[in-house]
Amino acid sequence: MSAQKRQLLFKILVIGDVGTGKSSIVRRYVHNIFNQYYKATVGVDFAMKVVMWDATTLIRLQLWDISGQDRFGNMTRVYYKDAHGAVIVFDATRENTYEGALKWKDDLDSKVTLADGNPVPAILLANKVDLENNVSEDVLKEYGSKNNFVASFRTSAKENLGLEDAFRTLTQHIIDTQEEGQYEIPVIQRDPNVRRIDATDERWYTYSNSERRRCC
C-alpha cells in the first residue's frame, strides 16, 4: 500500500511598488504565460500553484498578488493576516523601487510575525533583468542580506529566469519554519465552516478564462 500523501497549504504574499512586474511573475510562475500589457492590479488578485514537493508531500501555494498602491492604505493588515511568507519585488532597472522594496519589507514586518516575534520568511526579487542597466548579482545579494531577506534572486518574468529557484527556496524556508513550530496558525486550516480552495477548480485561478476573483 502506498504511503498517504501529506498536503500543505501556504499563503504567500507578492508585494512591491507599482510596475515592478508582480502580476507578470505570478502569471509566469503559475501558468507559464507572459503579457507585457497586463493591467495593474486593483486590490488583490489570487492564484494557486500546486507543487509535488516530494514523493509524499503535495504543497499548494496560495499567491496573494497585492496592488502596489496598497502600502499607502489600511488594507495591507487584512491582506497580510496569516501569511506564511512573502515575495518582495523591485524593478532592477528603476533605482527608486529599491527603496520601495524596503518600505514594503518594513510594512510586512510590522504587521505579521512568527511566534517568536521574528519576521516571516521573505525573499527579494530584482525583476526585469533581461533589460539593460540592471542591478548586479553581487550588489543584490549584499542588499538582500543587509536587509534581512532569507534570499535574493535576479529574475525575469518575460524570459522566465530565476522564478522556479526563487519560489522553491522560499517554500523550503516556510517548511523549515513550520517544522520549528513558529507559525501561530495551522499550515492547513481545518475549520469545517471555512471553505477550502480546490486547486483543481479553475474559478479560483487568477488568470483562468473564467471570471477573475478579487478581494475588493
GIQUI-V99383 format. One line per field, one symbol per residue. ss: DSSP state (2 for helix, 1 for strand, 0 for the rest). psi: psi as a letter, one per 30 degrees, with the letter a starting at -180 (. if undefined). burial: I if it has 16 or more other C-alpha atoms within 10 Angstrom, else O. A space follows every 10 residues. Layout:
# GIQUI-V99383
ss->???
psi->???
burial->???
This chain:
# GIQUI-V99383
ss->0000011111 1111110000 0222222222 2000000000 0001111111 1111001111 1111110002 2200022222 0000111111 1000022222 2222222222 2010000010 1111111000 0000002222 2222220000 1111010000 1022222222 2222222220 0000000000 0000000000 0222000000 000100
psi->klkkkkkkjk kkkjlllkgf geeeeeeeee fhkkjfgklk kkcklklkkk kjeafgkkkk jjkjjkkfff ffagfeeeef kgkflkjkkl jffjeffeee eeeeeeeeff fkllegflll kklkkjlhff llhlkleeee eeeeefghkf lkkkljeegh kfeeeeeeee eeeeeeeeff gfkflkekkg jffkkkkjff jfffkeglfl kkkle.
burial->OOOOOOOIII IIIIIIIIII IIIIIIIIII IOOIOOOOOO IOIIIIIIOO OOIOOOOIII IIIIIIIIOI IOOOOIOOII OIIIIIIIII IIIOOOIIOI IIOIIOIIIO OIIIOOOOII IIIIIIIIII OOOIIOOOOI IOIIOOOOIO IIIIIIIIOI IIIOOIIOII IOIIIOIIOO OIIOOOIOOO OOOOOOOOIO OOIIIIIOOO OOOOOO
